[in-house]
Amino acid sequence: MLSLLWKSQWDRHGVDDDVPLTVSQEEAEDALALAVTLVRWFDTGAVYRRD
């Protein structure tokens, strides 16, 4: 899920491009829902970083 969110959101990570990328309302809402879910899982300890 982290890879999907990171790789699919180039317009939010500042690429060097003269032409701005366009994202539909649906894509933006999906990205937000995914991010909120991930934050919740990390916050509650359901997901954690392995050392």
Residue pairs with C-beta under 8 A, 6 or more apart in sequence:
1 34
1 37
1 38
2 38
4 34
5 31
5 34
5 35
5 38
6 13
8 27
8 31
9 31
10 21
11 20
11 21
11 22
11 23
12 31
15 21
23 31
38 47
40 46
41 47
42 48
